[in-house]
Amino acid sequence: MTAVSHQAMVDPPTYRDLLSAAVPRIRVALRDAVSGSADTPWLDAVVMMRHASGQSQERLIAAMSDPVDACCAQRFESLVELRCAGLPVSYVIGKKEFYGRDFRVTTDVLVPRPDTETLVEVILDLHRGVGPTHIHDACTGSGCVAITVAAETEWAVTASDVSAAAIAVAEENAVQLLAPGRRPRFFRSDLLTELPDALVRLGIGAPTIVSANPPYLTDTEYGELVRRQWPEPALALRGGTDGVDAYTRLAGQALSCLAPHGYLVVEIGSSQGPRVRALLESAGFVDVETVTDLGGRDRVCVGRRP
């Protein structure tokens, strides 16, 4: 019997009691994990307690000294066990905030990262320059980029992914976050292979922008994640020997699919800027440039079809 459960027999634990007990367990369990929040066990614990209790962060902070009912304590303990087993906190609670909206996530999709908001910002900047248009988002995963663009603009939006399970998650997110008339049209495709036929079937013209956050980890980087039993899908992570396999294919496919003067906008790894720029230029794109994220790292590469 744990100290917390023993205490519960005498006096219900407070939120602070449960969080304080969980933090060292999370820290020890995750100290060797590859995780964006492995060094923030308190934040992880608070996020899980918010989910278990249904309270906002502000309300939870105000209620730190309040007793916790047994059902909430049990829900919280179950979440902590999953986190300590190595599951990212977003998978534990089943959602991740992106651009101010909560997206459902499962192990069939990549967890949206704050870095990817740079990709959205670049797309929206282009929107202000090219006016009403059609954007296609490849490798859409949870649909976070496509749905955000649909919510922030009046564009027609289509999106694709090679994974049928990912498409199902993206469609669910679209239903939850967008009105029926603004939901992207999703379909399955290996990068842009199926895009031309899909556009004919849907009666939509060539996209003015093609965006993608393709897999860009090197085989060595991905192998390290496998060794650590990282749960995100290989399809969303593994980019080949040097991490740029998808960009080579995307550049050629996008050049033939885009409307004249259309743009290819891709997220990249922080060390891949020069290589991806060269790939886009070799494929025939012009005005190729790299955009940095808030941390000053190369994050997005943009090229224009002549």
N, C-alpha and C positions, 0 to 999 in steps of 0.2 A: 504494500500500500504506500503510495507516495505521500510526501509531507502535506501536499495540498489537499489530497483526498481525506487524510486524517483530520486536517483542520476543518474540512467541510462538515465532518460529523459533529463538531462542536460549534463552530461559528462559520457562516458562509465566507469564502474568500472574497476579497475585493478585486476590482480590475487590476489594481497595482500589484497585488499578490500574484495573480496569475501571470501577468506580463513579466514580472521580475523573475519568476520561476522558469519561464520559457526562454528568456533571452540567453542565459549561459548554455542551455541545451542546444539552441540553434547555433550559437557561436562555435561550440565544440564540434558539432556534427558537420558544419560547413566550412571549417577553416581551410580545408584542402580542396574545396569544391570550386569548379569554374562557374561562377555565378555573378551576375551584375550586382546582386545585393547581398553577397556572402559576407561583406564587411559591415552590414547594417542590420544586425539581428534585432535591435529594438524596433526599427521601422517595420521589418517583416512581422514581428509579433503584433504591433499595433494594427497593421493592415489586416492580419488574420482575425484579430479581436473585433475590429470594425465589422468584418464579414460575419463573424459568429453572432455578434450582438445586434447587428442591423443599425448601429448608431453611426452618426457622422463623426469625423475626427474631433471636431470641436466639442461635441456632446460627450465623447468618450474621455477627453482630457478633463472636462469638468466633472466627470463622474468617477474619477480614479479611485476615490475612497469609498464608493458605493459597493454594497455586496452584490455578488454575481449569482444568479440562480443556477441550479444544477444543470439544466438543459444547455444553457449558454456555455458553462464551463466544460461540459462534455463535448460540445461542438468545437470549441477552441482547442481542446486537447487533441481531437482527431486531426485538425488542421496542422497543429504543431508536429504531430507524428509524421505526416506526409512531407512537411518541409524538412524535417530532420532526416528523412529518407533520401533527400536530394532533389525533390521536385521543386522547380522554381515557384515562387510565391504566386505568380500569375496563374500557373496551372492549378495550384492548390485551391485558389478561390474562383478559378474559372473565368477570369476577366482581367483586362489590362486597359488603362486609360491611354488614349492617344488623341492628341489635338482636341482635348476637352470632352471626349466622348468615351464611354466604356464599351469596349469590344469583347465579345465572348471569345475565349481561346481554349483550345484543346491541344493535346499532343500531336494532332494532325497539322497544326500550323505553327509558324514561327511566332513567338511573342513579340508584338510591336515594340520597337525601341524608340526612345526620344530622338536618336540620331536621324531616324527616318522622317521626322517632321521637317528636316531640311529638304528632303525630296519634295514634300508637299509644298513648301514655301517656294521652291524654284518653279514648280508647275503653276502655282497661282501667280507668280510674277510674270511668267510667259502668257498666262491668260489675259492679264491686263494689257499685254502688247498685241495679242493676235485676235482678241475679241471672241465672239461665239464660235464654238468649234466642237469637235468630237475628240475625246481622249480615250485611249485604250491602255489599261494597266495590266501588264503581264506579270506572272509570278505573284498573283494577288494575295495568296495566303488567306489571312483573316478578312481581307477586303478593306483593311484600314485606309490605304491610300485612295482606292477607288471611291469608297463611301465618303471619305472626307472631302474629296474633290466634288463629288455630286452634291454634298451638303453645302459647300462653300461657293458653288458656281451654278450657272444655269446650263452648263454643257451637257451634251449627250455623253454618257460614260458606258463603256464596255470593259469587261475584265475577264481574265482567264488564268487558269492554273493547270498544271499537268495532273494534279491530285484531285480526284473526285471528292474525297473527304474534305479537302480544303475548300472546294467550291461550296459544299454543303454548309460549312461554318460561315463562309462569306455571305451566302444567301440569307442565313439566319440573322446575321448582323444587319444586313440591309433592311430586313423586315422590321427589326427592332428600332433602327435608328433613322429610317427615312420614310417619307410618305410614298405611297405606291407609284406615283408618277415620276419620282426622282431616283428610283432604285436602279443601279447599274444592271446591264444585261450580262449575265455570267455564262461562260461556257468553258469546256475543258479543252486545253491545247498545250502541246509541248512548245514552250515559248510562243512564237507567232505562227507556228505551222498551220493552224486551223483558222487564223484570222481572216484571210481573204474570203473563204467560203462562208464563214460565220457572218461577215458583213453583208454579203449577198442575201443570205437567209433572213437576216434581221432588217434588211432594207436601210442600212446605214452607210454613209459615205466613208471614204478613207480618213483615218484619224489625222488630226493636225499635230497631236502629241502622242507618242508612245512612251509610257513610263514603265519602270521595272525595278524591283529590288531582288535581283537574282541571287542564287547561291554563289558566294565568293570566297569561302574558306579554301585554303590549300588542302591537299590530301593529308599533309603532315598535321596541320591544325585540326582537321576533322578527326584524324586518328587519335589525337589527344582527347578530344571530347568523347569519343567512343570508349576510350580507356576509363574515363571517369563516369561512364554510363549517362551521358547527357541526354535528356529525353526529347529534345527538339528534332523534327524529322530531317533525315539525311537529304531529302529532295530540296529542302530549303536552305541547306548549309554547304553542301559539298560542291566545290567549284573546279575540281580537277587538280592536276599537278601543281600549277602555279595560281590557281584560283580564278582564272579568267576565261574558262571554257565557254560559259554562258554568254559573255560579252561578244566573243567572236561570232557566235551564231546570231545573237540579237542584232548586231550591227548590219549584217548582210540581209536578214529578214526585214528589219525595219526600213531599210533604204528602199526596198521594193513595195512596202505596204503603206508608207506615209504619204500624205498629200504633199504636193510640191511646197517646198519651204517649211515643211513640218519638222518637228523636233523629236529627237530621242533623248530621254532623260533617265539616267540610271544611277542608283546608289552604288557606291564602291567601297572597298576596304580602304583604310586610311593610308596604306602604302601603295595603292594601285593606280593612283592618278596618272602618272606618266605612261604606264603601260596601256591603260584603257583609252586615254586620249589618242595614243598612237594607233590603236585598233580601230577607233572610230574614223580617224583620218584616212587610214588605209582602205577602209570600206567605202569611202567617198563622201563622208560628212565634212562640212565646212564650219567655220566659226566655233570650233570645238574648245570648250573651256571646262575648268574644274571649279567647283564651289565648295567652300569649307563650311564645317558645322560650327556651332557655338564654341567648341573647344579649339578651333583653329585647325582642325584636321581635314584633309581632303575627304569629301563625303559624297558628292554628286558630280557626275560628268554629263555635259550637255553637248549635243551636236545637231547641226541643222542640215536637212536634206537640201541640196542645191535647187 
